[in-house]
Amino acid sequence: MSKLLGGAELAEYIKERQAKQVRALRQAERVIPKLAILCSTSTSTVIDTYIRMKRRYGDDILIETVVEALVEADMPEAIQRYNRDLSVHGIIIQLPLKNPVLTDDIVNRIAPEKDVDGLGKEADFVSATAEAINWLLAGYGISLTGKKLTIVGHGRLVGAPLLKLWQSSGYDVTVLDEHSGDIAPILQQSDVIVSATGAPGLIRSDMVPIGAVLVDAGTASENGVIVGDINPDIYSLRNDLLVTPPKGGVGPLTIATLFEHVIVAARRVAEQSKAE
């Protein structure tokens, strides 16, 4: 069995720190951090699970969360309402939407200072998932300097923002997508691989070089079960890799990062109130 890069333990450590920060905001600054989650009325059981996890995390660190299920046509008005609401410090759209074509228009309506998921063009925050991947690697002492990095998938949630983040740090990054043809030769030359395609079992054992770091940030639903991009044969056949587990890899840290951004946004409001 390869060494597992679990994010749950790291997230618990971060959560303890965040709980202290929220208590300080509430007691010293009289600011109650609050997150608004907007989702489609047609959410799946998988999306419902993600929302429950976020609400539970918020409850644990005393950040208020409000969830509003809407048809896409009503989301712009709701976003405008939360943009104006001074008690709300973060707004996220739980993707995917029923009509994915509307995603850009909707997320770009979120006020940049409240775009804690970092998905809008003008967001003040980087992508929560991309930052979570960096936190995960740093937490296990994995340096990216001088490494060949490969991202499989170029979606708005993971691949595209992670590429931007890594390029801004000067790393050597290759991106593979559905137009790349046979991806195995490039993967076999990679030191660190992040897969985020939502194609179950895409990354097989024979594609991954000895000693590589493999991060699975892809999720899909098969028969009501959440599965990732990593083929199960990697867990059963390889003992030389650093790899995220089937559950509890990037996900817990993505939630931790999201709420980190809410805390930062709330602190900015507190500091601005002091200055006025």
VOPAVO-722422 format. One record per atom (N, C-alpha, C): y, x, z. Coordinates in steps of 0.001 Angstrom, whole numbers, padded with zeros to 6 digits, always signed. Each point is the difference from the previous one (the first is absolute). Layout:
N
YXZ...
//
This chain:
276
-001195+000851+000000+001195-000851+000000+001248+000889+000000+000915-000278-000917+001241+000752-000058+000879-000340+001204+000986+000868+000283+000932-000268+001083+000917-001147-000406+000172-000956+000897+000784-001190-000317+001448+000154+000443+000897-000424-000881+001435+000012+000279+000406-001390+000476-000263-000299+001238+000298-001322+000527+001451-000135+000423+000618-001108-000396+001395-000215+000351+000197-000814+001260-001063-000644+000479+000151-000913+001139+000432+000729+001261-000610+001160+000281+000349+000743+001215+001435+000515-000071+000397+000489-001169+001382+000455-000175+000974-001161+000186-000357-001165-000551+000867-001170+000116+000174-000427+001452-001060+000112+000804+000099-000368+001410+000956+000927+000740-000036+001276-000338+000918+000968+000612+001444-000352-000365+000218-000321-001275+001339-000374-000466+000453-001299+000667-000934-000922+000155+000340-001297+000595+000524+000156+001422-000591+000915+000772+000462+000224+001368+001456+000461+000011+000316+000928-000894+001385+000477-000097+000941-001124-000419-000430-000786-000983+000844-001077-000499+000267-001056+001068-001007-000299+000805+000178-000997+001064+001098+000439+000962+000055+001296+000315+001053+000519+000885+001369-000116-000674+000041+000284-001289+001270-000088-000727+000503-001436-000052-000900-000945-000201+000406-001410-000060+000486-000468+001364-000684+000414+001054+000461-000374+001349+001404+000540+000256+000249+001209-000459+001332+000579+000189+001052-000781-000776-000327-000409-001220+000935-000792-000796+000288-001336+000672-001041-000614+000518+000168-001300+000635+000812+000105+001297-000308+001003+000802+000610+000089+001327+001384+000645-000028+000120+001110-000718+001257+000743+000018+001002-000501-001027-000519-000417-001158+000896-000383-001093+000101-001513-000189-000864-000744+000687-000049-001457-000161-000270-000404-001457-000804+000815-000678-000398-000282-001382-001494-000297-000017-000375-001141-000560-001408-000382-000102-000439+000176-001452-000755+001059-000323-000428+000234-001385-000804-001183-000534+000286-000352-001256-000644-001174-000574-000336+000231-001467-001194-000404-000383-000497+000140-001377-000313-001371-000571+000457-000255-001223-000336-001235-000716-000994+000334-001111-001106-000708-000030-001029+000179-001023-000036-001244-000866+000261+000154-001297-000068-001109-000935-001251+000162-000843-000750-001072-000150-001226+000063-000789-000128-001245-000867-000835+000100-000997-000245-001124-000887-000850-001053+000702+000209-001239-000351-000813-001078+000574-001451+000081-000459-000252+000802-001024-001359+000117-000547-000702+001274+000476+000325+000487+001206-000594+001235+000487-001512-000134+000173-000676+001119-000215-001452+000046+000169-000344+000296+001453-001289-000076+000324-000428+000316+001360+000271+001468+000329-000072+000874-001007+000280+001425+000209+001464+000188+000389+000911-000660-000726+001427+000116+000303+000297-000593+001371-000647-001109+000320+000181-000591+001328-000402+000988+001095-001055+000760-000250-000444+001010+000963+001067+001071+000193+000596+000475-001104+001053+001003+000094+001189-000511+000812+000366-001258-000234+001139-000569+000722-000307-000097+001488-001211-000420+000347-000379-000090+001417+000047+001367+000665-000434+001038-000716+000028+001352+000551+001429+000444+000289+000918-000340-000892+001401+000374+000206+000602-000774+001173-000311-001265+000089+000528-000792+001109-000533+000520+001335-001280+000361+000019-000600+000514+001234+000648+001323+000402+000232+000864-000973+000636+001287+000284+001409-000225+000549+000753-000888-000645+001336-000309+000476-000007-000531+001415-000941-000898+000300-000108-000538+001357-000269+001107+001012-000848+000951-000384-000382+001083+000917+001185+000875+000393+000971+000161-000901+001134+000878+000314+001300-000791+000211-000148-001324+000132+001126-000895+000306+001026-000098-001127-000470+000107-001235+000850-000304-001146-000319-001416-000462+001024-000819-000103-000215-001374-000435-000342-000026-001490-000954-000832-000364-000335-000187-001413+000008-001486-000308+000593-000343-001133-000011-001376-000471-000620+000009-001387-000927-000906-000238-000701-000090-001287+000376-001310-000665+000402+000071-001252+000387-001195-000739-000758-000020-001320-000807-001030-000219-000747-000162-001244+000794-000885-000954+000229+000491-001222+000868-000691-000951-000573+000084-001402+000415-000929-000844-000240+000185-001432+001032+001016-000483-000331+000729-001045+000864+001083-000445+001426-000461-000318+000133-001211-000511+001328-000507-000369+000932-000111+001190-000565-000149+001213+000829-000153+001198+000261+001328+000717-000640+001067-000460+000149+001279+000697+001407+000589-000079+000689-000068-001158+001355+000568-000042+000942-000588+001051-000052-001328+000193+000863-000630+001001-000375+000461+001404-001308+000133+000258-000443+000440+001320+000426+001444+000255-000116+000846-001013+000428+001395+000159+001491+000062+000303+000779-000781-000726+001449-000023+000237+000301-000436+001433-000770-000964+000480+000199-000495+001364-000293+001098+001028-001103+000722-000210-000354+001078+000928+000924+001210-000161+000495+000222-001207+000980+001077-000193+001245-000232+000860+000404-001275+000107+001205-000342+000759-000249-000064+001505-001252-000184+000371-000352-000198+001415+000068+001342+000743+000979+000174+000855+000189+001274+000697-001106+000290+001007-000784-001007+000365-001085+000217+000958-001256+000551-000670-000034-000013-001332-001149+000505-000768+000319+001397-000503-000883+000961+000317+000245+001392-000363-000861+000476-001151-001081-000710-000281-000871+000372-001107-000541-001219-000713-000144+000129-001323-000553-001090-000819-001056+000611-000924-001169-000611-000056-001003+000456-000968-000562-001201-000753-000399+000263-001226-000721-000987-000809-001462+000413+000004-000860-000863+000510-001420+000332+000027-000571-000204-001401-000306+001093-000666-000534-000049-001360-001518-000065+000032-000633-000482-001088+000629-000412-001254+000529-001433+000045+000943-000265-000902+000491-001358-000180-000929-000753-000942+000105-001321+000016-000808-000799-000917+000354+000349-001435+001300+000237-000260+000463+000432-001313+000555+001421+000126-000817+001025-000247+000429+001388+000194+001212+000396-000839+000263-000730-001087+001147+000319-000856+001309-000101+000780+000021-000819+001023+001224-000223+000776+000221+001056+001082-000949+000908+000177+000056+000934+001126+001283+000817+000026+000352+000640-001122+001197+000851-000032+001243-000775+000395+000177-001162-000613+001198-000794+000273+000081-000381+001464-001126-000350+000601+000001-000473+001381+000226+001136+000982-000731+001103-000125+000158+001083+000985+001374+000655-000109+000571+000001-001199+001319+000618-000165+001130-000830+000609-000295-001218+000424+001000-000846+000653+000152+000324+001487-000958+000738+000555+000070+000354+001421+001123+001008+000213+000833-000216+001015+001068+000946+000318-000612+001376+000234+000556+001056-000610-000589+001341+000110-000270+000444+001437+000916-000351+000926-000165+000423+001390-001089-000765+000730-000504-001092-000621-001076-000787+000606-001314+000119-000766-000002+000776-001076-001195+000146-000841-000940+001027+000623-000660-000384+001083-000802+000932+000787-001322+000371-000667-000396-000730-001038-001195+000368-000765+000341+001018-001090+001304+000146-000271+000451+000995-000964-000388-000290-001433-000048-001275-000375-000452-000360-001348+001142-000298-000970+001184-000303+000504+001126-000296-000872+000621+001263-000574+000713-000152-001104+000604+001153-000671+001012+000713+000878+000717-000744+000833+001060+000580+000814-000386+000115+001472-001274-000110+000311-000442+000003+001400+000448+001259+000744+000425-000183+001245+000374+001134+000845-001219+000752+000520-001171-000618-000098-001224+000597+000530-000963+000349-001133-000808+001033+000229-001045+000338-000961-001147-000992+000171-000892-000028-000969-001161-000886+000065-000783+000244+001290-000297-001079+000717-000744+000124+001253-001381+000600-000233-000683-000414-001060-001343+000518-000259+000036+001468-000398+000954+000369-000847+000111+001400-000409+000281+000888+001205+000906-000434+000854+000310+000785+001191-001199+000060+000939-000759-001090+000064-001191-000026+000853-001026+001032-000462-000144+000169-001293-000929+001007-000521+000446+001396+000428+001289+000258-000068+000517+001286+000483-000267+000186+001491+000201-001067+000778-000261+000070+001450-001473+000300+000261-000871-000646-000762-001440+000202+000182-000385+001457-000265+000475+000541-001111-000336+001379-000348+000589+000978+001011+001248-000230+000391+000645+000875+000985-000709-000081+001344-000459-001192+000351-000679-000188+001279-001279+000797+000109-000619+000293-001133-001223+000807-000019+000278+001440-000431+001282+000371+000001+000348+001384-000298-000248+000422-001433+000053-000947-000932-000260+000306-001406+001323+000292-000707+000203+001228-000413+001200+000388-000728-000195-000269-001494+001055-000472-000649-000056-000292-001427+000610+001115-000847+000610+000954+000659+000649+001104-000713-001024+000833-000759+000256+000208-001278-000880+000806-000833-001287-000685-000413-000153-001262+000325-001212-000745-000338+000190-000788-001294-001116-000273-000669+000015-000879-001166-000251-001423+000486+001013-000844-000142-000067-001368+000497-000183-000962-001166-000880-000969+000179-000225-001003-001043+000067-001392+000601+000795-000862-000633+000110-001402+000395-000664-000839-001078-000964-000805+000387-000679-000894-000938+000586-001393+000187+000720-000464-001020+000699-001269+000102+001489+000230+000122+000781-000831-000701+001450+000193-000025+000712-001305+000337-000574-000742+000954+000567-001296+000367+001227+000124+000881+000714-001103+000167+001257+000010+000744-000204+000195+001496-001156-000373+000545-000209+000089+001435-000336+001412+000461-000771+000730-000794-000479+001313+000443+000291+001097-001011-000610-000100-001185+000053+001095-000961+001395+000433-000392+000828-000946-000433+001350+000344-000467+000871+000581+001117+000081-000645+001180+000830+000586+001063-000547+001319+000546-001328+000144+000029-000571+001259+000481+000306+001131-000970-000058-000284-001294+000364+000998-001001+001441+000455+000207+000899-000947+000186+001415+000324+000211+000187+000837+001260-000703-000375+001070+000116+000709+001266-000506+001430-000120-001148+000169-000644-000584+001335-000124+000787+000866-000979+000469-000584-001074+000804+000786-000944+001300+000479+000645+000594-000853+000842+001237+000395+000675-000228+001152+000968-001253+000184+000425-000344+001112+000892-000433+001238-000777-000028-000112-001331-000329+001143-000829-001480+000285-000153-000848-000994+000269-001435+000212-000099-000490-000124-001447-001165+000569-000255-000644-000048-001320-000841-001271-000067+000511-001029-000687-000643-001323+000009-000371-000448-001409-001207-000521-000134-000450-000633-001236-000300-001467+000294+000390-000878-000912-000278-001429+000156-000965-000453-001090-001014-000738+000400-000964-000574-000925+000079-001520+000087-000105-000663-001158+000003-001458+000001-001012-000501-001015+000117-001276-000345-000997-000604-000896+000058+000574-001403+001043+000737-000324+000126+000591-001334-000439+001463-000041-000521+000498+001098-000308+001433+000096-001366+000381-000546-000816-000978-000365-001333+000314-000510-000925+000462+001123-000813+000998-000274-000954+000516+000980+000766+000787+001070+000006-000518+001225+000782+000633+001055-000774+001090+000740-001303+000049-000185-000830+000937+000768+000415+001460-000163+000255+000511-001231+000359+001418-000128+001235+000395+000801+000994-000882+000074+001212+000321+000755-000273-000081+001495-000749-001009+000430-000322-000117+001417-000769+001224+000486-000867+000516-000846-000829+001150+000395+000807+001279+000181+001261-000006-000445+000885+001156+000175+001040-000248+001096-000148-001076+000754+001014-000408+000969-000374+000400+001418+001017+000337+000781-000211+000304+001418+000142-001240+000867+000958-000855-000350+000251-001233+000741+000057-001152-000994-000781-001051+000259-000058-001160-000884+000357-001244+000799+000968-000764-000507+000330-001299+000582-000292-001047-001060-000873-000946+000318-000344-001046-000955+000546-001338+000486+000702-000694-000905+000624-001280+000361-000005-000924-001202-001197-000324-000473-000114-000836-001193-000452-001418+000299-000701-000205+001112-000581-001303+000266-001244-000257-000831-000593+001079-000556-001249-000102-000765-001141+000462+000900-000779-000908+000546-001034+000368+000970-000982+001039-000535-000241+001040+000806-001014+000999-000345+000367+000922-001137+001282+000060-000372+000418+000789-001157-000276+001494+000170+000278+000542+001186-000122+001436+000235-001411+000313+000503-000789+000645-000876-001387+000327+000335-000119+001434+000507-001124+000272+000627-000245+001316+000572+000077+001116-001036-000520-000248-001214-000029+001053-001021+001387+000323-000554+000998-000800+000309+001361+000239-000481+000802+000910+000926-000453+000174+001234+000821+000632+001035-000497+001419+000264+000893+001006-000075-000422+001393+000202-000333+000314+001454-000707+001064+000206-000366+000444+001347+001262+000297+000810+000021-000508+001232+001081+000292+000921+001286-000767-000227-000028-001006-000853+001224-000754-000300+000371-000937+001148+001269-000420-000019+000498-001043+000895+000120-001274-000825-000588-001086+000482-000041-001243-000766+000535-001149+000845+001100-000586-000472+000640-001108+000709-000145-001270-000830-000621-001002+000598-000198-001285-000681+001091-000963+000441+000935-000278-000911+001088-000946+000299-000106-001233-000882-001166-000208-000596-000213-001168-000849-000729-001084+000770+000384-001239-000211-000686-001108+000656-000266-001114-000996-001147-000608+000151-000373-001163-000802-000897-000873+000863-000233-001193-000461-000859-000919+000736-001248-000318-000819-001148+000231+000610-001270-000366-000625-000758-000909+000961-000167-001235-000407-000697-000980+000832+000622-000112+001393+001355+000069+000023+000705-000156+001255+000051+001249+000854-000543+001122-000508-000002+001265+000737+000973+000964-000663+000823+000670+000803+000951+000972-000531-000735+001297-000302+000125+000480-001231-000656+001241-000414+001034+000909-000650-000325+001294-000071+000931+000972-000540-000470+000599-001311+000726+001030-000447-000308+000666-001270-001164+000974+000116-000289+000464+001207-001042+001007+000184-001379-000636-000089-000843+000578-000849-001371-000461-000124-000776+000355+001267-000847-000897+000493-000764+000286+001226-000839+001273-000079-000325+000462-001225-000845+001193-000101+000696+001243+000565+001312-000019+000043+000733+001141+000565-000325+000161+001482-000103-001103+000707-000294+000070+001429-001445+000392+000269-000882-000387-000884-001417+000268+000242-000467+001347-000554+000696+000520-001036-000476+001214-000666+000788+001259+000334+001237-000139+000470+000851+001172+000174+000268+000302+001474+000004+001285+000338+000346+000411+001360+001036+001118+000000+000661+000186-001140+000952+001107-000147+001444-000484-000161+000217-001290+000080+001316-000557-000303+000753-000408+001265+001324-000124-000151+000832-000700+000968+000355-001316-000666-000465-001115+000536+000120-001269-000705+000332-001131+000971+000830-000938-000457+000312-001156+000832-001232-000888+000133-000172-000646+001145-001161-000873+000202+000153-001312-000767-001084-000762-000148+000092-001290-000691+001011-000946+000657+000170+000109+001306+000997-000794+000715+000759+000914+000952+001292-000288+000182+000767+000753+000975+000544+001321-000496+000246+000118-001317+000560+001220-000555+001510-000079-000083+000502-000323-001194+001446-000085-000216+000592-001275+000609-000759-001076+000015+000514-001304+000421+000712-000021+001339-000632+000486+001075+000676-000035+001301+001312+000780+000017+000044+001118-000721+001224+000793-000027+001078-000648-000860-000399-000764-001016+000984-000730-000795+000730-001022+000870-000743-000688+000838+000619-000964+000906+000904+000719+000999-000471+001127+000526+000813+000775+000940+001292+000474-000652-000098+000449-001245+001186+000466-000721+000966-001143-000248-000522-001151-000387+000837-001175-000230+000825-000328+001236-000647-000026+001163+000722-000337+001219+000906+001144+000465-000334+001223-000382+000912+001120+000247+001325-000253-000709-000091-000492-001237+001205-000294-000769+000795-001146+000632-000693-000989+000544+000700-001101+000672+000770+000530+001210-000628+000900+000746+000659+000581+001173+001231+000788-000422-000132+000796-001058+001139+000774-000503+001138-000934-000413-000349-001082-000712+001017-000957-000446+000698-000651+001193-000779-000351+001028+000585-000619+001196+000902+000985+000735-000426+001263+000059+000818+001010+000670+001324+000208-000733-000038-000051-001320+001236+000138-000780+000967-001131+000323-000529-001195+000159+000848-001142+000355+000618+000218+001375-000803+000501+000931+000499+000254+001352+001110+001052-000022-000195+001052-000781+001000+001060-000067+001275-000484-000668-000167-000859-001006+001176-000543-000694+000785-000900+000941-000693-000783+000828+000689-000874+000949+000803+000806+001011-000554+001146+000416+000715+000871+000938+001281+000545-000612-000092+000315-001298+001141+000630-000676+001136-000972-000265-000310-001291-000006+001030-000997-000330+000839-000380+001211
//
